[in-house]
Amino acid sequence: MACVNVKAVRQPDLVLIRWSRNPLIAGSPRRITAARVIGSSQPCRATLVTNGLLSTALGCLLDDFKIVYQKRTTSTSGYLLLQRFRIQT
């Protein structure tokens, strides 16, 4: 029997963010209400905090991640799914 060199396929990193804004204040910023990471979100993990600004998290995440899905659930809330494929070395 011949030996076959088998490598595991690297799975993408996923970040799901739920956000909302204060409906009583016009133009209020979107804030993170929940975040879930599958894989790794480094170096942006510190920006994914409850009540943190979504703009701050996206400023970091969009260097490596791409938004693959986004949905507004109401006029003041929604969610985003971001994905990063890592290059195998």
Steps between C-alpha positions, in 0.01 A plus 500: 500500500639838401515788745293796396579847630163629627451851635198632684318780328522824693153620596412869468470727802149637556376794707129561558409839646157615617468878530244762595475874535307718745165577334445806720809684376513588131830403340619295797785259417449128450618304803581131535238312703654154446790344311587138428832382357563165336871454450702812575437873476853604594625773500151652537364300794523796738263706281219240517356604835138548600405868473814572297473702180435297186706748296808433716464122460446525125797733465719220628319197357473623142879492464478116476130407501231550239131558574322200350151575632326791667139554595308779667243336724334831593575865431726503809661153503655233283784256465812437294689184409866541413734233364878466463680230307848438626781409265669173595875527545 
